[in-house]
Amino acid sequence: MPEETVDTEDGMKIRKLVELRTSTAKEYEDVMLSRVEEFKDQNKGNSQFNNVVQNTLVKAFSTILDLKLEVEKALGEDTVKKVHKTLDDILLTGL
């Protein structure tokens, strides 16, 4: 996604969103899943309680994302585009 970086007087760099696409959600979804797997691998040796909790959360998150993909397949590409456009319009109304 194209971004602009703005430097403030305090020396902070702020990323400014230039373009909003519906495919951005899929890109972020893929990144989140890869990070979840990475953290899961890093924490394998930690306490049993943490493993159970993390694995449960990962499985729940994975199930929700799989369900989302199945719903999108069932709706069809045109309907999904219309739903995404409607959601974008609703979310951008507050800006």
LINJO-V959445 format. One record per residue. N is the residue number from 0. RES is the residue in one small letter. OMEGA is omega in whole degrees, -180 to 180 (NA if undefined). Layout:
N/RES/OMEGA, N/RES/OMEGA
//
This chain:
0/m/178, 1/p/-180, 2/e/172, 3/e/177, 4/t/-180, 5/v/177, 6/d/179, 7/t/179, 8/e/-180, 9/d/-179, 10/g/179, 11/m/174, 12/k/-179, 13/i/177, 14/r/-178, 15/k/-180, 16/l/-178, 17/v/-174, 18/e/178, 19/l/180, 20/r/178, 21/t/179, 22/s/180, 23/t/180, 24/a/179, 25/k/179, 26/e/178, 27/y/178, 28/e/179, 29/d/179, 30/v/180, 31/m/180, 32/l/179, 33/s/178, 34/r/178, 35/v/178, 36/e/179, 37/e/179, 38/f/178, 39/k/179, 40/d/-180, 41/q/-172, 42/n/-179, 43/k/-176, 44/g/-178, 45/n/-174, 46/s/-178, 47/q/180, 48/f/179, 49/n/179, 50/n/-179, 51/v/-179, 52/v/-179, 53/q/180, 54/n/177, 55/t/179, 56/l/180, 57/v/179, 58/k/179, 59/a/179, 60/f/179, 61/s/179, 62/t/179, 63/i/180, 64/l/176, 65/d/178, 66/l/178, 67/k/180, 68/l/179, 69/e/178, 70/v/179, 71/e/177, 72/k/-178, 73/a/-179, 74/l/-177, 75/g/-173, 76/e/-179, 77/d/-180, 78/t/179, 79/v/178, 80/k/179, 81/k/179, 82/v/179, 83/h/179, 84/k/178, 85/t/179, 86/l/177, 87/d/179, 88/d/180, 89/i/-177, 90/l/-179, 91/l/179, 92/t/-179, 93/g/-178, 94/l/NA
//
